[in-house]
Amino acid sequence: MLSAIAKAWRAVVWYVKALLGESDYEMYVEHLKANHPEAPLPTVSEYWRERYARESREPASRCC
């Protein structure tokens, strides 16, 4: 019973992180390590700062 609850809780945590974009940084770091090992790894703050700046420079279609 407890393992089913723990499994459900992990699924909820994964979903919320994916919804909020929290896993984006980890995926970006994995991409850099695999494809650009010589590139410096940004901090979490640097990553989000650059991502928001890029979205401002290159706006995509959005509803709001």
N, CA, C and O atoms as a printed pandas DataFrame, in Angstrom:
     atom_number atom_name residue_name chain_id  residue_number  x_coord  y_coord  z_coord
0              1         N          MET        A               1    0.818   -1.192    0.000
1              2        CA          MET        A               1    0.000    0.000    0.000
2              3         C          MET        A               1    0.866    1.261    0.000
3              4         O          MET        A               1    0.609    2.193   -0.762
4              5         N          LEU        A               2    1.894    1.287    0.858
5              6        CA          LEU        A               2    2.753    2.459    0.931
6              7         C          LEU        A               2    3.528    2.670   -0.355
7              8         O          LEU        A               2    3.761    3.809   -0.758
8              9         N          SER        A               3    3.930    1.582   -1.006
9             10        CA          SER        A               3    4.672    1.749   -2.257
10            11         C          SER        A               3    3.782    2.349   -3.343
11            12         O          SER        A               3    4.263    3.113   -4.179
12            13         N          ALA        A               4    2.516    2.019   -3.340
13            14        CA          ALA        A               4    1.595    2.602   -4.318
14            15         C          ALA        A               4    1.411    4.094   -4.048
15            16         O          ALA        A               4    1.337    4.889   -4.985
16            17         N          ILE        A               5    1.338    4.474   -2.788
17            18        CA          ILE        A               5    1.209    5.885   -2.423
18            19         C          ILE        A               5    2.488    6.634   -2.801
19            20         O          ILE        A               5    2.429    7.734   -3.350
20            21         N          ALA        A               6    3.631    6.036   -2.507
21            22        CA          ALA        A               6    4.907    6.669   -2.853
22            23         C          ALA        A               6    5.034    6.825   -4.362
23            24         O          ALA        A               6    5.500    7.859   -4.841
24            25         N          LYS        A               7    4.627    5.815   -5.110
25            26        CA          LYS        A               7    4.693    5.880   -6.563
26            27         C          LYS        A               7    3.768    6.977   -7.087
27            28         O          LYS        A               7    4.150    7.724   -7.988
28            29         N          ALA        A               8    2.583    7.083   -6.546
29            30        CA          ALA        A               8    1.646    8.130   -6.957
30            31         C          ALA        A               8    2.199    9.508   -6.618
31            32         O          ALA        A               8    2.090   10.441   -7.413
32            33         N          TRP        A               9    2.794    9.629   -5.431
33            34        CA          TRP        A               9    3.359   10.918   -5.026
34            35         C          TRP        A               9    4.491   11.335   -5.973
35            36         O          TRP        A               9    4.560   12.495   -6.379
36            37         N          ARG        A              10    5.378   10.397   -6.325
37            38        CA          ARG        A              10    6.457   10.705   -7.267
38            39         C          ARG        A              10    5.903   11.156   -8.617
39            40         O          ARG        A              10    6.456   12.054   -9.252
40            41         N          ALA        A              11    4.824   10.538   -9.045
41            42        CA          ALA        A              11    4.206   10.927  -10.316
42            43         C          ALA        A              11    3.648   12.345  -10.234
43            44         O          ALA        A              11    3.772   13.116  -11.186
44            45         N          VAL        A              12    3.040   12.687   -9.114
45            46        CA          VAL        A              12    2.505   14.045   -8.933
46            47         C          VAL        A              12    3.644   15.062   -8.910
47            48         O          VAL        A              12    3.548   16.119   -9.535
48            49         N          VAL        A              13    4.711   14.748   -8.198
49            50        CA          VAL        A              13    5.868   15.652   -8.131
50            51         C          VAL        A              13    6.468   15.834   -9.517
51            52         O          VAL        A              13    6.790   16.957   -9.906
52            53         N          TRP        A              14    6.623   14.744  -10.272
53            54        CA          TRP        A              14    7.158   14.833  -11.632
54            55         C          TRP        A              14    6.268   15.720  -12.500
55            56         O          TRP        A              14    6.769   16.557  -13.252
56            57         N          TYR        A              15    4.963   15.543  -12.401
57            58        CA          TYR        A              15    4.023   16.312  -13.224
58            59         C          TYR        A              15    4.102   17.802  -12.897
59            60         O          TYR        A              15    4.140   18.634  -13.803
60            61         N          VAL        A              16    4.127   18.135  -11.627
61            62        CA          VAL        A              16    4.185   19.546  -11.228
62            63         C          VAL        A              16    5.500   20.169  -11.688
63            64         O          VAL        A              16    5.505   21.296  -12.183
64            65         N          LYS        A              17    6.609   19.458  -11.532
65            66        CA          LYS        A              17    7.902   19.975  -11.991
66            67         C          LYS        A              17    7.891   20.191  -13.503
67            68         O          LYS        A              17    8.393   21.204  -13.988
68            69         N          ALA        A              18    7.328   19.256  -14.239
69            70        CA          ALA        A              18    7.256   19.395  -15.692
70            71         C          ALA        A              18    6.358   20.565  -16.080
71            72         O          ALA        A              18    6.668   21.311  -17.009
72            73         N          LEU        A              19    5.269   20.721  -15.381
73            74        CA          LEU        A              19    4.337   21.808  -15.656
74            75         C          LEU        A              19    4.965   23.169  -15.406
75            76         O          LEU        A              19    4.721   24.113  -16.158
76            77         N          LEU        A              20    5.766   23.278  -14.364
77            78        CA          LEU        A              20    6.406   24.543  -14.013
78            79         C          LEU        A              20    7.715   24.776  -14.764
79            80         O          LEU        A              20    8.288   25.863  -14.687
80            81         N          GLY        A              21    8.186   23.773  -15.481
81            82        CA          GLY        A              21    9.415   23.929  -16.246
82            83         C          GLY        A              21   10.678   23.699  -15.432
83            84         O          GLY        A              21   11.774   24.039  -15.876
84            85         N          GLU        A              22   10.533   23.128  -14.257
85            86        CA          GLU        A              22   11.697   22.939  -13.392
86            87         C          GLU        A              22   12.703   21.959  -13.976
87            88         O          GLU        A              22   13.900   22.076  -13.713
88            89         N          SER        A              23   12.240   21.001  -14.759
89            90        CA          SER        A              23   13.154   20.013  -15.332
90            91         C          SER        A              23   13.886   20.553  -16.564
91            92         O          SER        A              23   14.802   19.901  -17.064
92            93         N          ASP        A              24   13.497   21.731  -17.059
93            94        CA          ASP        A              24   14.134   22.299  -18.249
94            95         C          ASP        A              24   15.629   22.517  -18.038
95            96         O          ASP        A              24   16.430   22.222  -18.925
96            97         N          TYR        A              25   16.005   23.027  -16.879
97            98        CA          TYR        A              25   17.420   23.289  -16.603
98            99         C          TYR        A              25   18.216   21.988  -16.627
99           100         O          TYR        A              25   19.286   21.928  -17.232
100          101         N          GLU        A              26   17.700   20.942  -15.971
101          102        CA          GLU        A              26   18.419   19.668  -15.954
102          103         C          GLU        A              26   18.584   19.096  -17.365
103          104         O          GLU        A              26   19.639   18.561  -17.703
104          105         N          MET        A              27   17.537   19.213  -18.183
105          106        CA          MET        A              27   17.629   18.716  -19.561
106          107         C          MET        A              27   18.636   19.538  -20.363
107          108         O          MET        A              27   19.362   18.988  -21.191
108          109         N          TYR        A              28   18.686   20.846  -20.126
109          110        CA          TYR        A              28   19.640   21.694  -20.830
110          111         C          TYR        A              28   21.077   21.329  -20.445
111          112         O          TYR        A              28   21.954   21.264  -21.305
112          113         N          VAL        A              29   21.312   21.094  -19.165
113          114        CA          VAL        A              29   22.650   20.708  -18.713
114          115         C          VAL        A              29   23.048   19.367  -19.325
115          116         O          VAL        A              29   24.192   19.199  -19.750
116          117         N          GLU        A              30   22.125   18.416  -19.375
117          118        CA          GLU        A              30   22.418   17.129  -20.011
118          119         C          GLU        A              30   22.762   17.323  -21.483
119          120         O          GLU        A              30   23.692   16.699  -21.993
120          121         N          HIS        A              31   22.015   18.184  -22.164
121          122        CA          HIS        A              31   22.288   18.472  -23.572
122          123         C          HIS        A              31   23.682   19.066  -23.746
123          124         O          HIS        A              31   24.435   18.651  -24.626
124          125         N          LEU        A              32   24.023   20.049  -22.896
125          126        CA          LEU        A              32   25.349   20.662  -23.000
126          127         C          LEU        A              32   26.459   19.646  -22.780
127          128         O          LEU        A              32   27.439   19.621  -23.524
128          129         N          LYS        A              33   26.308   18.812  -21.766
129          130        CA          LYS        A              33   27.341   17.810  -21.468
130          131         C          LYS        A              33   27.506   16.823  -22.619
131          132         O          LYS        A              33   28.626   16.420  -22.934
132          133         N          ALA        A              34   26.402   16.432  -23.246
133          134        CA          ALA        A              34   26.460   15.441  -24.323
134          135         C          ALA        A              34   26.936   16.035  -25.644
135          136         O          ALA        A              34   27.689   15.395  -26.378
136          137         N          ASN        A              35   26.502   17.252  -25.949
137          138        CA          ASN        A              35   26.761   17.817  -27.269
138          139         C          ASN        A              35   27.799   18.931  -27.299
139          140         O          ASN        A              35   28.383   19.207  -28.348
140          141         N          HIS        A              36   28.029   19.563  -26.177
141          142        CA          HIS        A              36   28.974   20.683  -26.112
142          143         C          HIS        A              36   29.789   20.581  -24.815
143          144         O          HIS        A              36   29.680   21.452  -23.952
144          145         N          PRO        A              37   30.591   19.542  -24.672
145          146        CA          PRO        A              37   31.290   19.336  -23.392
146          147         C          PRO        A              37   32.260   20.458  -23.034
147          148         O          PRO        A              37   32.610   20.621  -21.865
148          149         N          GLU        A              38   32.698   21.233  -24.027
149          150        CA          GLU        A              38   33.643   22.313  -23.747
150          151         C          GLU        A              38   32.935   23.569  -23.237
151          152         O          GLU        A              38   33.584   24.451  -22.674
152          153         N          ALA        A              39   31.631   23.664  -23.421
153          154        CA          ALA        A              39   30.882   24.856  -23.012
154          155         C          ALA        A              39   30.743   24.909  -21.490
155          156         O          ALA        A              39   30.523   23.882  -20.847
156          157         N          PRO        A              40   30.871   26.100  -20.920
157          158        CA          PRO        A              40   30.674   26.227  -19.466
158          159         C          PRO        A              40   29.206   26.019  -19.108
159          160         O          PRO        A              40   28.312   26.419  -19.854
160          161         N          LEU        A              41   28.970   25.396  -17.969
161          162        CA          LEU        A              41   27.600   25.159  -17.528
162          163         C          LEU        A              41   27.085   26.392  -16.788
163          164         O          LEU        A              41   27.729   26.865  -15.852
164          165         N          PRO        A              42   25.939   26.910  -17.197
165          166        CA          PRO        A              42   25.388   28.066  -16.499
166          167         C          PRO        A              42   24.778   27.647  -15.163
167          168         O          PRO        A              42   24.401   26.491  -14.969
168          169         N          THR        A              43   24.691   28.599  -14.263
169          170        CA          THR        A              43   23.976   28.337  -13.019
170          171         C          THR        A              43   22.485   28.331  -13.342
171          172         O          THR        A              43   22.081   28.714  -14.440
172          173         N          VAL        A              44   21.681   27.901  -12.396
173          174        CA          VAL        A              44   20.236   27.898  -12.601
174          175         C          VAL        A              44   19.740   29.317  -12.872
175          176         O          VAL        A              44   18.917   29.531  -13.763
176          177         N          SER        A              45   20.239   30.280  -12.106
177          178        CA          SER        A              45   19.832   31.679  -12.300
178          179         C          SER        A              45   20.228   32.192  -13.671
179          180         O          SER        A              45   19.439   32.865  -14.334
180          181         N          GLU        A              46   21.438   31.883  -14.100
181          182        CA          GLU        A              46   21.896   32.316  -15.425
182          183         C          GLU        A              46   21.039   31.701  -16.530
183          184         O          GLU        A              46   20.693   32.368  -17.505
184          185         N          TYR        A              47   20.704   30.429  -16.365
185          186        CA          TYR        A              47   19.888   29.747  -17.364
186          187         C          TYR        A              47   18.539   30.444  -17.527
187          188         O          TYR        A              47   18.134   30.776  -18.641
188          189         N          TRP        A              48   17.841   30.665  -16.402
189          190        CA          TRP        A              48   16.523   31.282  -16.479
190          191         C          TRP        A              48   16.602   32.726  -16.952
191          192         O          TRP        A              48   15.728   33.170  -17.696
192          193         N          ARG        A              49   17.617   33.466  -16.545
193          194        CA          ARG        A              49   17.777   34.846  -16.997
194          195         C          ARG        A              49   17.918   34.885  -18.521
195          196         O          ARG        A              49   17.267   35.690  -19.187
196          197         N          GLU        A              50   18.765   34.020  -19.066
197          198        CA          GLU        A              50   18.966   33.973  -20.509
198          199         C          GLU        A              50   17.718   33.476  -21.234
199          200         O          GLU        A              50   17.378   33.974  -22.308
200          201         N          ARG        A              51   17.050   32.512  -20.656
201          202        CA          ARG        A              51   15.842   31.984  -21.302
202          203         C          ARG        A              51   14.767   33.062  -21.405
203          204         O          ARG        A              51   14.144   33.215  -22.456
204          205         N          TYR        A              52   14.545   33.805  -20.331
205          206        CA          TYR        A              52   13.544   34.875  -20.366
206          207         C          TYR        A              52   13.973   36.000  -21.302
207          208         O          TYR        A              52   13.133   36.587  -21.984
208          209         N          ALA        A              53   15.257   36.306  -21.344
209          210        CA          ALA        A              53   15.751   37.342  -22.255
210          211         C          ALA        A              53   15.544   36.909  -23.708
211          212         O          ALA        A              53   15.144   37.719  -24.544
212          213         N          ARG        A              54   15.813   35.641  -24.011
213          214        CA          ARG        A              54   15.622   35.126  -25.367
214          215         C          ARG        A              54   14.145   35.165  -25.745
215          216         O          ARG        A              54   13.810   35.504  -26.881
216          217         N          GLU        A              55   13.261   34.826  -24.816
217          218        CA          GLU        A              55   11.828   34.879  -25.099
218          219         C          GLU        A              55   11.374   36.316  -25.368
219          220         O          GLU        A              55   10.462   36.540  -26.164
220          221         N          SER        A              56   12.002   37.279  -24.712
221          222        CA          SER        A              56   11.655   38.682  -24.957
222          223         C          SER        A              56   12.169   39.144  -26.316
223          224         O          SER        A              56   11.497   39.896  -27.021
224          225         N          ARG        A              57   13.379   38.682  -26.679
225          226        CA          ARG        A              57   13.961   39.058  -27.971
226          227         C          ARG        A              57   13.248   38.394  -29.132
227          228         O          ARG        A              57   13.058   39.004  -30.184
228          229         N          GLU        A              58   12.853   37.141  -28.940
229          230        CA          GLU        A              58   12.252   36.338  -30.003
230          231         C          GLU        A              58   10.894   35.804  -29.553
231          232         O          GLU        A              58   10.763   34.612  -29.276
232          233         N          PRO        A              59    9.891   36.663  -29.476
233          234        CA          PRO        A              59    8.601   36.189  -28.959
234          235         C          PRO        A              59    7.945   35.178  -29.903
235          236         O          PRO        A              59    7.932   35.358  -31.121
236          237         N          ALA        A              60    7.421   34.151  -29.332
237          238        CA          ALA        A              60    6.681   33.151  -30.091
238          239         C          ALA        A              60    5.187   33.461  -29.930
239          240         O          ALA        A              60    4.800   34.268  -29.085
240          241         N          SER        A              61    4.387   32.833  -30.722
241          242        CA          SER        A              61    2.953   33.076  -30.569
242          243         C          SER        A              61    2.504   32.474  -29.243
243          244         O          SER        A              61    2.840   31.342  -28.896
244          245         N          ARG        A              62    1.742   33.267  -28.526
245          246        CA          ARG        A              62    1.203   32.811  -27.254
246          247         C          ARG        A              62   -0.173   33.420  -27.063
247          248         O          ARG        A              62   -0.528   34.398  -27.722
248          249         N          CYS        A              63   -0.916   32.858  -26.193
249          250        CA          CYS        A              63   -2.290   33.308  -26.022
250          251         C          CYS        A              63   -2.380   34.594  -25.204
251          252         O          CYS        A              63   -3.357   35.332  -25.338
252          253         N          CYS        A              64   -1.397   34.879  -24.371
253          254        CA          CYS        A              64   -1.511   36.029  -23.475
254          255         C          CYS        A              64   -0.354   36.993  -23.631
255          256         O          CYS        A              64   -0.304   38.014  -22.946
